[in-house]
Amino acid sequence: MYYTYIIRCTDDSLYTGITTDVKRRFEEHLSQNEKSAKYTRTHKAIKIEAVWQSKDRISASRLEYQIKRLTKVQKEELIKNNDFNVFKDKIKSDDYKVKSVS
């Protein structure tokens, strides 16, 4: 299983990534060491905002790419409502399962 996730940072920016283990990856972002993303080393991660489960890496990467193309307002809308209409048919919501953020 692969997961696409959105993390909120202390400056209210949003970071999007993919992983096979959300908890482990978030802890790596929090550590701000060589395993964390370059972005989260300079923008401290504070909270996982959204997680989607994908059947494979290709699907997870496709979703990550499309999320990164969204505006901040669209990303906030996606987090709030899980509304895949922001992708204008480039991504099918049926291919992804929302996971709880806890």
C-alpha positions as CSV (number, residue, x, y, z in Angstrom):
1,M,0.0,0.0,0.0
2,Y,1.1,3.5,-0.7
3,Y,-0.2,6.7,0.8
4,T,-0.3,10.3,-0.3
5,Y,-0.4,12.8,2.5
6,I,-0.5,16.5,3.2
7,I,1.3,18.0,6.2
8,R,0.8,21.5,7.7
9,C,3.9,23.4,8.7
10,T,4.4,26.0,11.4
11,D,4.3,28.8,8.8
12,D,0.8,27.4,7.7
13,S,2.3,26.1,4.5
14,L,1.3,22.7,3.2
15,Y,3.7,19.9,2.2
16,T,2.6,16.9,0.1
17,G,4.4,13.6,-0.2
18,I,4.0,9.8,-0.6
19,T,5.1,6.9,1.6
20,T,4.3,3.3,2.6
21,D,4.2,4.2,6.3
22,V,2.6,7.5,7.2
23,K,3.5,7.5,10.9
24,R,7.2,6.7,10.2
25,R,7.4,9.3,7.5
26,F,5.8,12.0,9.6
27,E,8.3,11.2,12.4
28,E,11.1,11.6,9.9
29,H,9.7,15.0,8.9
30,L,9.6,16.0,12.6
31,S,13.2,14.9,13.2
32,Q,14.4,17.5,10.6
33,N,17.5,15.3,9.9
34,E,18.8,13.8,6.6
35,K,15.7,11.5,6.3
36,S,13.3,14.4,6.4
37,A,12.4,16.3,3.2
38,K,14.5,19.3,2.4
39,Y,11.3,21.4,2.7
40,T,10.3,20.2,6.2
41,R,13.9,20.9,7.4
42,T,13.2,24.6,6.9
43,H,9.4,24.6,7.4
44,K,8.8,22.6,10.6
45,A,6.0,20.0,10.2
46,I,3.3,20.2,12.9
47,K,0.3,18.1,11.8
48,I,-0.8,15.6,9.2
49,E,-3.9,17.1,7.5
50,A,-5.0,14.4,5.1
51,V,-4.0,10.9,4.0
52,W,-5.2,8.9,1.0
53,Q,-4.5,5.2,0.4
54,S,-3.6,4.1,-3.1
55,K,-3.3,0.7,-4.6
56,D,0.3,1.3,-5.9
57,R,3.1,3.8,-6.1
58,I,2.0,5.1,-9.6
59,S,-1.4,6.1,-8.2
60,A,0.1,7.7,-5.1
61,S,2.6,9.6,-7.3
62,R,-0.2,10.7,-9.7
63,L,-2.2,12.1,-6.8
64,E,0.9,13.8,-5.2
65,Y,1.6,15.5,-8.6
66,Q,-1.9,16.8,-9.0
67,I,-2.1,18.0,-5.4
68,K,1.2,19.9,-5.8
69,R,-0.3,21.7,-8.8
70,L,-3.2,23.0,-6.8
71,T,-3.4,26.5,-5.2
72,K,-3.2,26.8,-1.4
73,V,-7.0,27.6,-1.4
74,Q,-7.7,24.4,-3.4
75,K,-5.5,22.3,-1.1
76,E,-7.4,23.7,1.9
77,E,-10.7,22.8,0.2
78,L,-9.4,19.3,-0.5
79,I,-8.4,18.9,3.1
80,K,-11.7,20.2,4.4
81,N,-14.1,18.4,2.1
82,N,-12.1,15.7,0.4
83,D,-13.6,17.1,-2.8
84,F,-11.8,15.6,-5.8
85,N,-13.7,18.1,-8.1
86,V,-10.7,20.4,-7.7
87,F,-8.8,18.0,-10.0
88,K,-11.2,18.6,-12.9
89,D,-11.4,14.9,-13.9
90,K,-7.6,14.4,-13.8
91,I,-7.9,12.2,-10.8
92,K,-10.7,9.7,-10.0
93,S,-11.7,9.6,-6.4
94,D,-12.6,5.9,-6.8
95,D,-8.9,5.1,-7.0
96,Y,-8.2,6.5,-3.5
97,K,-9.4,5.7,0.0
98,V,-9.4,8.4,2.6
99,K,-7.5,7.3,5.8
100,S,-8.1,8.8,9.2
101,V,-5.6,11.3,10.4
102,S,-4.7,10.2,14.0
